[in-house]
């Protein structure tokens, strides 16, 4: 059985088609397949064509066509004034891009990995995210920050970590994280059109994975509303809440559990901030059980926030068993492949969590 989770180690070179569950064609019949990188590029292209204020800036985004070839062909089409190569200075080009956003442009800043956004985090958090509030609503900052988030293959501790919880803690900054090609295209277009800062957390190991694209998703008007989650698979016994690459593992675990008579509902968050509380609560009230899945560290993670949300609402009263969190290990990511696999959630970990929460009582 193949899933997106099995693409680890392929580094995007293998094109695989992912089509899982009865919701695979939720938005219409798919007429073509597209990799995640192609979908992001198409979204960028359509928004650059639609609005001359949109431009791309970052390291190797122009003549090299992107470190992961996400911006392939855009330099040739739009030229050096709208697809801009920079020196290796995240603080420099991020600050410059934010300044241009204050003057009616709509920059898309590519970080070669989101790890490198740490070099520019003061600009992202203190300049971009807070400007609208601190100006009394008079000065917006329509800017997109994007790049691969989470672990890669053999890139060790400083390049393999999930920053979803970090950025989702910041008021004024929206955070989205796509799984499929449709997700990627719809969210990048929505992010560009948003009047305030949006962090788009992609995943390197998903860039080369192909998904079916519905007729609707192929339209230039296609966008995915920020702040709305998607039910990837309907179920009645347990809710699995996840995002990005881990959606594939959740769907694979749901397939396995279905063979054991357990019906899993899989929620693809899509947006980490603002999180779709209504979708989460509605699903848990239906199933009575909850498992969260993420690559990030357990302490102060996305799953921890969801746990607090449930505890603070009357949804807690609908739980028939304690919720389970499946996270990355609470250590820096090892370089060795065997250890790297061990510290990040695998399908077996998800299955174990599902079995714990579906087969035990609160008193157990």
C-alpha positions as CSV (number, residue, x, y, z in Angstrom):
1,X,0.0,0.0,0.0
2,X,1.5,3.3,-1.1
3,X,0.9,6.6,0.7
4,X,2.5,10.0,0.7
5,X,4.3,9.0,3.9
6,X,6.2,6.4,1.9
7,X,7.8,9.0,-0.3
8,X,10.4,9.8,2.4
9,X,13.8,9.3,0.9
10,X,12.7,9.8,-2.6
11,X,13.4,13.5,-2.4
12,X,10.6,14.3,-4.8
13,X,12.1,12.4,-7.7
14,X,9.3,9.8,-8.0
15,X,5.9,10.9,-9.2
16,X,3.2,9.0,-7.4
17,X,-0.5,9.4,-7.7
18,X,-2.3,9.8,-4.4
19,X,-6.1,9.1,-4.4
20,X,-7.6,8.0,-1.1
21,X,-11.1,7.6,0.3
22,X,-14.5,8.6,-1.1
23,X,-13.6,12.3,-0.8
24,X,-10.7,12.2,-3.2
25,X,-12.8,13.8,-5.9
26,X,-14.8,16.0,-3.5
27,X,-14.6,19.1,-5.7
28,X,-15.5,17.4,-8.9
29,X,-14.2,14.8,-11.3
30,X,-10.4,14.9,-11.7
31,X,-9.3,15.3,-15.3
32,X,-5.6,15.5,-14.8
33,X,-2.8,14.9,-12.3
34,X,-0.3,17.5,-11.1
35,X,2.6,17.4,-8.6
36,X,2.4,19.7,-5.6
37,X,5.3,21.8,-6.9
38,X,3.5,22.2,-10.3
39,X,0.3,23.2,-8.4
40,X,2.1,25.9,-6.4
41,X,3.8,27.2,-9.5
42,X,0.5,27.3,-11.3
43,X,-1.1,29.2,-8.4
44,X,1.8,31.7,-8.4
45,X,1.6,32.1,-12.2
46,X,-2.1,32.8,-12.1
47,X,-1.8,35.4,-9.4
48,X,1.1,37.2,-11.0
49,X,-0.9,37.3,-14.2
50,X,-3.9,38.6,-12.4
51,X,-2.2,41.3,-10.3
52,X,1.0,43.2,-11.4
53,X,1.7,44.0,-7.8
54,X,2.6,40.3,-7.1
55,X,6.3,39.5,-7.3
56,X,8.6,36.7,-6.0
57,X,11.8,37.2,-4.1
58,X,14.3,34.8,-2.6
59,X,17.5,32.8,-3.1
60,X,17.7,31.0,-6.5
61,X,14.0,31.7,-7.3
62,X,14.8,33.3,-10.7
63,X,17.5,32.0,-13.0
64,X,17.9,28.7,-11.2
65,X,14.0,28.4,-11.1
66,X,13.9,27.6,-7.5
67,X,15.8,25.3,-5.2
68,X,12.9,22.8,-5.6
69,X,11.8,24.1,-9.0
70,X,8.6,25.5,-7.6
71,X,9.1,28.8,-9.5
72,X,10.1,27.0,-12.8
73,X,9.4,29.2,-15.8
74,X,8.3,32.3,-13.9
75,X,11.5,34.3,-14.4
76,X,11.3,33.6,-18.2
77,X,7.7,34.8,-18.3
78,X,7.8,37.8,-15.9
79,X,11.4,39.0,-16.0
80,X,13.9,40.1,-13.4
81,X,11.7,42.8,-11.9
82,X,9.0,40.4,-10.7
83,X,11.1,37.3,-10.0
84,X,14.1,38.5,-8.0
85,X,17.2,36.5,-7.0
86,X,18.8,37.7,-3.8
87,X,22.1,37.1,-1.9
88,X,22.0,34.6,1.0
89,X,20.6,37.1,3.4
90,X,17.2,36.2,4.7
91,X,17.0,39.2,7.1
92,X,17.9,41.5,4.2
93,X,15.4,40.4,1.5
94,X,12.6,39.7,4.0
95,X,12.9,43.2,5.4
96,X,13.0,44.7,1.9
97,X,9.9,42.7,0.9
98,X,8.0,43.8,4.0
99,X,8.8,47.4,3.2
100,X,7.5,47.0,-0.3
101,X,4.3,45.4,1.0
102,X,3.7,48.7,3.0
103,X,3.8,50.4,-0.4
104,X,1.1,48.5,-2.2
105,X,3.1,45.6,-3.6
106,X,2.3,41.9,-2.8
107,X,5.6,40.1,-2.4
108,X,5.9,36.3,-2.1
109,X,9.1,35.6,-0.1
110,X,10.6,32.1,-0.6
111,X,12.7,30.7,2.2
112,X,14.8,27.8,0.9
113,X,13.6,26.1,4.0
114,X,11.4,27.5,6.8
115,X,14.4,26.8,9.1
116,X,16.1,29.8,7.4
117,X,13.2,32.1,8.3
118,X,14.8,32.1,11.8
119,X,17.4,34.5,10.3
120,X,14.5,36.9,9.6
121,X,12.1,36.1,12.4
122,X,12.2,39.6,13.8
123,X,10.9,41.0,10.5
124,X,8.2,38.3,10.2
125,X,6.9,38.5,13.8
126,X,7.6,42.1,14.8
127,X,7.4,44.0,11.5
128,X,4.9,42.1,9.3
129,X,2.5,40.4,11.7
130,X,2.0,43.3,14.1
131,X,1.8,46.2,11.7
132,X,-1.9,46.2,11.1
133,X,-2.7,46.2,14.8
134,X,0.0,48.7,15.7
135,X,-1.2,51.1,13.0
136,X,-4.7,51.0,14.2
137,X,-5.8,49.2,11.1
138,X,-4.4,51.9,8.8
139,X,-1.4,50.0,7.3
140,X,-1.8,46.4,6.1
141,X,1.1,44.1,5.1
142,X,0.0,41.9,2.2
143,X,2.9,39.5,2.1
144,X,3.4,35.7,1.8
145,X,6.2,33.8,3.3
146,X,6.6,30.3,1.9
147,X,8.9,27.3,1.8
148,X,9.4,23.7,3.0
149,X,8.6,22.9,6.6
150,X,9.1,19.8,8.7
151,X,11.7,17.0,8.2
152,X,13.4,16.2,5.0
153,X,15.6,13.2,4.4
154,X,19.0,13.2,6.1
155,X,19.2,16.9,6.8
156,X,19.6,16.7,10.6
157,X,18.5,18.9,13.4
158,X,19.0,22.4,12.0
159,X,17.0,21.6,8.8
160,X,14.4,19.1,10.0
161,X,11.8,20.6,12.3
162,X,8.2,21.8,12.1
163,X,7.5,25.4,12.9
164,X,3.7,25.3,12.6
165,X,3.2,25.8,16.4
166,X,5.8,28.6,16.5
167,X,4.2,30.7,13.9
168,X,0.7,29.9,14.8
169,X,1.3,31.4,18.2
170,X,1.7,34.9,16.7
171,X,-1.3,37.3,16.5
172,X,-1.6,38.9,13.1
173,X,0.1,36.1,11.2
174,X,-2.1,33.5,9.4
175,X,-0.5,30.0,8.9
176,X,-1.6,27.5,6.3
177,X,-0.1,24.1,5.4
178,X,-1.2,22.2,2.3
179,X,-1.2,18.4,1.7
180,X,-2.4,17.8,-1.8
181,X,-1.9,19.6,-5.1
182,X,-5.4,21.2,-4.8
183,X,-4.6,22.3,-1.3
184,X,-1.3,23.8,-2.4
185,X,-2.8,25.8,-5.3
186,X,-5.9,26.9,-3.5
187,X,-4.0,28.1,-0.4
188,X,-1.1,29.9,-2.2
189,X,-3.7,31.9,-4.2
190,X,-5.7,32.7,-1.1
191,X,-2.5,33.7,0.7
192,X,-1.5,36.1,-2.0
193,X,-4.9,37.7,-2.1
194,X,-5.0,38.1,1.7
195,X,-4.4,41.7,2.8
196,X,-2.3,40.6,5.7
197,X,0.8,38.3,6.3
198,X,0.4,34.6,5.6
199,X,3.0,31.9,6.3
200,X,2.6,28.9,3.9
201,X,4.3,25.8,5.3
202,X,4.9,23.3,2.5
203,X,6.7,20.0,2.7
204,X,9.8,19.1,0.7
205,X,9.0,15.5,0.4
206,X,5.6,16.3,-1.1
207,X,6.8,18.5,-3.9
208,X,7.2,15.6,-6.3
209,X,4.0,13.7,-5.4
210,X,1.1,13.8,-7.9
211,X,-2.5,14.2,-7.0
212,X,-5.7,14.3,-9.1
213,X,-6.9,17.9,-9.9
214,X,-10.6,18.5,-10.2
215,X,-12.0,20.7,-12.9
216,X,-12.8,23.3,-10.3
217,X,-9.2,23.4,-9.1
218,X,-7.9,24.0,-12.6
219,X,-9.9,27.2,-12.7
220,X,-8.0,30.5,-12.3
221,X,-10.8,31.5,-9.8
222,X,-10.1,28.5,-7.5
223,X,-9.1,29.5,-4.0
224,X,-9.4,27.7,-0.7
225,X,-10.8,29.8,2.1
226,X,-8.2,30.4,4.9
227,X,-9.5,29.2,8.2
228,X,-11.5,26.2,7.0
229,X,-10.5,22.6,7.5
230,X,-11.4,19.8,5.1
231,X,-12.9,16.3,5.9
232,X,-10.6,14.0,3.9
233,X,-12.5,10.9,5.0
234,X,-15.7,10.6,6.9
235,X,-16.0,8.2,9.8
236,X,-17.9,7.5,13.0
237,X,-15.6,6.0,15.6
238,X,-12.6,8.3,16.0
239,X,-11.4,11.7,14.6
240,X,-7.8,12.0,13.4
241,X,-6.8,15.7,13.1
242,X,-3.6,16.4,11.1
243,X,-2.1,18.6,8.4
244,X,0.6,18.6,5.7
245,X,2.4,15.4,4.8
246,X,0.9,13.6,7.8
247,X,-2.5,13.6,6.2
248,X,-1.2,10.7,4.0
249,X,-0.3,8.7,7.1
250,X,-3.7,9.4,8.7
251,X,-5.5,8.1,5.6
252,X,-3.3,5.0,5.4
253,X,-4.0,4.3,9.1
254,X,-7.7,4.8,8.5
255,X,-7.6,2.2,5.7
256,X,-5.9,-0.3,8.0
257,X,-8.3,0.4,10.9
258,X,-11.3,0.1,8.5
259,X,-10.2,-3.6,7.9
260,X,-10.4,-4.0,11.7
261,X,-13.9,-2.5,11.9
262,X,-13.0,0.9,13.2
263,X,-14.3,3.9,11.2
264,X,-11.9,6.9,11.2
265,X,-12.7,10.4,10.3
266,X,-9.7,12.3,9.0
267,X,-9.6,16.1,9.2
268,X,-7.0,18.0,7.1
269,X,-6.6,21.3,9.0
270,X,-5.2,23.2,6.0
271,X,-5.1,26.3,8.2
272,X,-3.2,26.2,11.5
273,X,-4.1,29.8,12.4
274,X,-6.9,30.6,12.5
275,X,-7.8,27.0,13.3
276,X,-11.2,25.7,12.4
277,X,-12.6,25.0,15.8
278,X,-16.1,24.4,14.5
279,X,-15.0,21.6,12.2
280,X,-12.9,20.0,15.0
281,X,-15.7,20.2,17.6
282,X,-18.4,18.9,15.2
283,X,-16.3,15.9,14.3
284,X,-15.4,15.0,17.9
285,X,-19.0,15.3,19.0
286,X,-19.9,12.8,16.3
287,X,-17.1,10.2,17.0
288,X,-16.5,10.7,20.7
289,X,-12.7,10.1,20.3
290,X,-9.8,12.2,19.0
291,X,-6.2,11.6,17.8
292,X,-4.0,14.4,16.7
293,X,-1.0,13.8,14.4
294,X,1.9,16.2,13.6
295,X,5.7,16.2,13.0
296,X,6.3,18.9,15.5
297,X,7.6,18.6,19.1
298,X,5.0,17.5,21.7
299,X,5.4,20.4,24.1
300,X,3.3,23.5,23.1
301,X,2.5,21.8,19.8
302,X,-0.6,22.0,17.6
303,X,-2.0,18.9,19.2
304,X,-1.5,20.5,22.6
305,X,-3.5,23.5,21.5
306,X,-6.3,21.3,20.2
307,X,-6.3,19.4,23.5
308,X,-6.7,22.8,25.4
309,X,-9.5,23.8,23.0
310,X,-11.4,20.6,23.7
311,X,-10.9,20.9,27.5
312,X,-12.1,24.5,27.6
313,X,-15.3,23.8,25.6
314,X,-18.3,21.6,26.1
315,X,-16.9,19.2,23.5
316,X,-14.9,17.7,26.3
317,X,-18.2,16.2,27.6
318,X,-18.6,14.2,24.3
319,X,-15.3,12.4,24.7
320,X,-15.7,8.7,25.4
321,X,-11.9,8.2,26.1
322,X,-8.9,10.4,26.6
323,X,-7.6,12.0,23.4
324,X,-4.2,10.9,22.0
325,X,-1.4,13.0,20.6
326,X,1.1,11.6,18.1
327,X,4.0,13.9,17.6
328,X,7.7,14.0,16.8
329,X,10.0,13.0,19.6
330,X,11.1,15.6,22.0
331,X,14.7,15.7,20.8
332,X,16.6,17.4,17.9
333,X,16.3,15.5,14.7
334,X,19.1,12.9,14.2
335,X,21.0,12.7,11.0
336,X,21.1,8.9,10.7
337,X,18.3,7.6,8.6
338,X,17.2,4.9,11.1
339,X,17.1,7.3,14.0
340,X,15.3,9.9,11.8
341,X,12.5,7.4,11.1
342,X,12.3,6.6,14.8
343,X,11.7,10.1,16.0
344,X,8.9,11.0,13.6
345,X,5.4,9.5,13.6
346,X,4.9,6.5,11.5
347,X,1.6,4.8,10.5
348,X,2.1,2.1,13.2
349,X,2.2,4.9,15.8
350,X,-1.1,6.3,14.5
351,X,-2.7,2.9,14.6
352,X,-1.5,2.3,18.2
353,X,-3.0,5.7,19.3
354,X,-6.3,4.8,17.5
355,X,-6.4,1.5,19.2
356,X,-5.7,3.0,22.6
357,X,-8.5,5.5,22.4
358,X,-11.0,3.2,20.8
359,X,-10.5,0.2,23.0
360,X,-10.1,1.7,26.5
361,X,-12.4,3.6,28.8
362,X,-11.7,6.9,30.6
363,X,-11.2,4.9,33.8
364,X,-8.7,2.5,32.2
